[in-house]
């Protein structure tokens, strides 16, 4: 491979077979179920990196069930939870967990922004396939298939005001292990991603955003996928909306590798274990 082809390689494998090209990545007609709820502070704090704190005395989380009919990466589903947090005086939505069912957005999300994506089985339904249709939209997440991790539902009772939803930047933990034993990670940083997501508009000019009776539950107590640590203590509100947006590069807002005391303590702990 010549140097020009090597330099132009954006993702693995290098050359023309890269998994994905550079941003922006286009998303159109994305359909989201979002349920806001309160969660246990101690459990939430156990999932936050150093310096990141819940923004509310009683932590507020937002569970997402997403169907993507069109994107640069192809169609797919996603399920994730956001926590409303604060870092250095700035409020964010921090994402501890996210599932997808498409390998390309999985590798792109992990490598570019640090989204902690895993493959899972997701399904959205309001009936059909031999079952009666109903007013509830149901979104289920299983990993592995047969073990329910999260269940969401909503009834679109009324139009909603878009101002009800937090327009906060997303914060994610980008972590890449070191190939050499005993060394700090090669990358360990918090990444900010700003997303402008205009709503679709119906024929009467109203935004395609609805609110109504909603539920969310974290169904399995799984040490492999510990979403139960973000189980709701009180459901606040639910929404269903249809969006377009583009995903662009993020911005590094904290580099943990520059925290020399953090890694000095890590090295000391490792030396102590070796001596034992």
N, C-alpha and C positions, 0 to 999 in steps of 0.2 A: 504494500500500500504506500502510495507516495505521501509526502508531508501535507499537501493541500487536502487530500481526502481525509487524512487523519484529523487535521485541524477542524474540518467541517463536520466531523462526527459529533452528534449532539447526545446520543444515548447508545447504550449497548444493544446489540453487538455493533462494533464500529464498522463503518462502511455504509452501503446502501440499505442494509437490513436492520437499521436502528428501530427500536420499539416505538419511538415517537420523535417528532421533530420539535423545534422550539415553539414557545407560545407566540400568539394567543391561541387558546383552544375554545372552540365555539360550541355553545349549548343553546338549543332552541326548543320551546314548548315543554320545558321541564315542569313536572307536576309534583308538588310537595305537600305532604302532610306534616304539620309542625305542632307539637304539643309542649306548652310551657308548664313547668311544675317545680315544686320545691323539693329539696333533697337534704339528707343528713350532712351536716357540715364536716364532721370528722371523716366520714367516708369520702366526701368530695376532696378534702384536703389531702388525703392519702394518694390521690391520683395527679396532683399538681406538681410541676417542677419547682425548684427553689426560686423564690422571688415572686411567684405567681400566687395570688390570693383570691378567694371568692370576693366578688364585688358587693355582695349583699350579706347581711347578717345571717339570714337563712338563705343558703345558696339557691339560685334559680338556674335550672337547666332547660334546654330545649331539645326534645327528641325529634328526629327527622326521619321520615320515610319518603324516599325520592324515586320517581320513575323518570328516566331520561330517554325519550323516544329518538332524539337526534343529538349527536355530539361529534366532535372531531374524532373521538375515540370509539364511536359507534354507540348503539343503544345499550343501556344497562340500568340496574337498580343500585341504590345505595341506602344504607341505614347508618345513622350516627347520632351522637349526643354532643351538644355544646354546653359548656358551663360559662356563665357570665362571670368574668374575672377582671382583675386589675393588675397591671404591671407598670411600675414607675409612673403612676398617676394616670395612665391611659387604660380605658375600659376596652375589653376584647370579648369575643366568644372563643373560648379554648376548647379544643376537640380532643378528648382523651381516647375515644374509640370511633372506628368507622369500618363498615363492611361494604364490599362491592361484589358483583358477580361477573366482572370483566377484567382480564389480566392486564390490559394496556393502561387504563386509568389507575389500576393498582400500583404498577411499577412507577408510572409518572408521578402519581401523588406522593408516594413514599420518597422518591429520589429528589424531586424538585422542591416540595414544600414541607416534607416530613409528615404527611398524613399517615396515621398508623393503620393502614388498610390491611384487611385480611379478606380472603374469599369466603363467601357465605351464600346461603340459599334464602332468597326473599320472594315474597308473593304479595300482590295487591289485588283485592277482590271486593266486589259488591254483590256477589252471587253469580249465578250461571253455572255451566257445566253440570247440570243436573240438580243444582241447588237453587232455591228461590232467591230472586233479587230482593234487596232491602235498602233502607235509607242509610245504612252505615257503610262507610268505606273502611276496609280492614287491611292493615299492612303487617305482615309477619316476617320475622327474621329467625333463621335457624342456623346453628353451626355446632356440630355437623348436622346434616339433614336429619330431622327427627328430634333434635334438642332445641327447643324454643328458647331464644335469648331475649327477644323483645316482641311485644304485641302492641299495636297502636290501632285506634279507631277514631273516626270522626263522622258527625252528621253535619252537613252544610246547611245550617238553619237560617243564616242571614248573611248579607253582604258585610264585609269588614272594612275598617279604615286602615289603609296601609301604614299609617303612623303608629299603629299598635305594635308593630314589629320593630325590634331593635335593629338599627342600621349600623352595626358595629363591625370593625375589621375582625378577621379570623386570625387566631393565634395557634400555631402548631409547633410541636417538638421534633426537630430534624436531628436524628441520631444515626450515625453510621459507625459501626465498630471498627476498631483498628485491626489490620491484618496480622500485626505482631503481638505476641503474647505479653500481657502485663502492662501495656501502654494505654493511655487514655483513648477515648474514641477519636477517630479521624475527623469527625464532624459532630458537634454537640451544640445546637443553637436553637433559638426561638425565632420563628419566621412569621412575619405579618403578611396577610394577603387581603387586599381591598377588592371587593366585588360589587360592581354596580349591576343590579338585577331588576330591570323594569318589568312590571307586571303586564301580562296580556290584558287587552281591553275588550269588553263585550260590545255587541252591536249598539247598545244604548249609551256607551261611553263609560260604563262603570268598570273599575279594575276587577280582574278575575281573581278576587280574594274573598274567601268566605270564612265565617266562624261558626262555631256550634259546639254541641255536646261532644266531648272528647275523652279518651282514656289512653293510658299507657301503663304497661307493666313490664318489669324485668323478670323473666320467668324462671331462669335456671340459676342456681348458685354454682357457677363454674369458675374454678381457679385459672382455667385457660383463657376464658373470656369473661372477666369479672364485671360485666355490666351491672350486676346486682348491687354493686357499690354505689351506683347512681339511681337506685330505685326511688320512685316518687313517694314523698310523704303527703303531698297535696297537689292535685292537678289544678292549674290556674286557668288555662284557656287553650283552645285548639284552633288551627287555621288550615285551610286548603287553598293553594294558589298555583297559578301557572306563570312561568317566568322565562325570559331569555337572559343570557349573560355570557360573558367571555371570561376565561381564566388567564391571567397574565403572570409575569414574574412576581415573586414576593420580595420582601425586604427583611434582612436580618436585623432584629431589634435587640438581641442579646446573644453573645458568644460565650458559652460556659467555659470554653478552653482558655479564655482570658482570666478566669477566676483561679489563680494559681494556688490559693489556699485550699480550694475544693479538691484539686488533684494532688496536692501535697498530702492532704489527709487520706486520700485514696491510696497513695503510694505507701504511707506509713502503716495503714491498716493491712495492706498486702504483705509488707515486710514482717509485721507482727505475726500474721498467720503462717508465713513461711518458717519463722523461728520456732513456732509452736510445733 
